[in-house]
Amino acid sequence: MSRRVNRRRQSGRPPYGGLLPWLLSLPARLHLRWLLILVVMLVVMGAYGRAMVTAAPMPPGKAPAVEQTPGTTTARTASAH
């Protein structure tokens, strides 16, 4: 058997480290690293944007307020007054 045939047979199997490291290195081996980073970043930004748009607004009476009195620096909520 030639070396070329031997290499092809070995490249399909997961290496010694296991399946997870092999899968995580797949985008780099396929030269898709930046494309994958861009896609993941867009998905995360889309999910965050959707959460911000669909979230209910915080009522003004429940917004956290900070009271600064001499000697105390604890935050109190507006409803605790």
C-alpha positions, 0 to 999 in steps of 0.5 A: 500500500502506498502512503497516499492511500494510508493517509486517506484512510487515517484522516476519516477516523477521529484521532487519539484525543477523541471525537470532540477535539476532532469535531472542534478542529474540523472548521480549521481543517476545512479553512472555514474558521472565520466563516464559522466565527461570523455565523456564530456571532450573528446567531448570538447577536440575533438571539440577544436582539430578539430578547431585548425587543420582545422583553417586557419593559420594567415598570418605573415603580420597580426600577432599582434605586440607590440611596446614598446616606452617610455611612451606608452604601447599600442599594435599596429598591424603590418598592422598599421605601 
